[in-house]
Amino acid sequence: MITIIMMFLITFIISFIFILISFIISKKSLMDREKCSPFECGFDPKSLARMPFSLHFFLITMIFLIFDVEIALIFPMISTFKMVNMFNWWKINLFFIIMLLIGLYHEWNQNMLNWTN
């Protein structure tokens, strides 16, 4: 029991020393307004929350997030190629790719991919 308490105490002391060293060595200024704000994207968090925002930028962001998640779903499909029956694997992947292409066609048809709007 005593050894567990001693190990916990030693771990706590070592981690406290590392945190203290990082605060001493860091070049971060406490007066830096942008670094102290919760958002580092240029928005002022203390201003009006209902600022006008570009809807087109929002749509492009949503398209990026959707396709980013879909890429994350496609990578495991490649690794399951050898584990699953070939016919079932092609059916599932073909359905997924067709759904992606239908979504891409819909976005293209709605002119969401044009930056000029």
Buried (B, 14 or more C-beta within 10 A) or exposed (E): EEEEEEEEEEEEEEEEEEEEEEEEEEEEEEEEEEEEBEEEEEEEEEEEEEEEEEEBEEBBEEBEEBBEEBEEEEEEBEEEEEEEEEEEBEEEBEEBEEEBEEBBEEBEEEEBEEEEE
